[in-house]
Amino acid sequence: MLRWLLLGGLLLGLGTGLSKGWIELRWGRLLADLGLPYVVDPGDLRDCPPPSSSAKQAR
């Protein structure tokens, strides 16, 4: 019973945080981290993953 109460509280807290903007999901980054294909909106730069750097670029 206590497990269900804690799970319900967690889901309620996540739902409240998402609706009030305390938690922000960046779906493009999440899907890139999971290795799933997705289409990035070129106009929305905050949704793009950071560019990868190499040792040659760092010199």
Buried (B, 14 or more C-beta within 10 A) or exposed (E): EEEEEEEEEEEEEEEEEEEEEEEEEBEBBEBBEEEEEEEBEEEEEEBBEEEEEEEEEEE
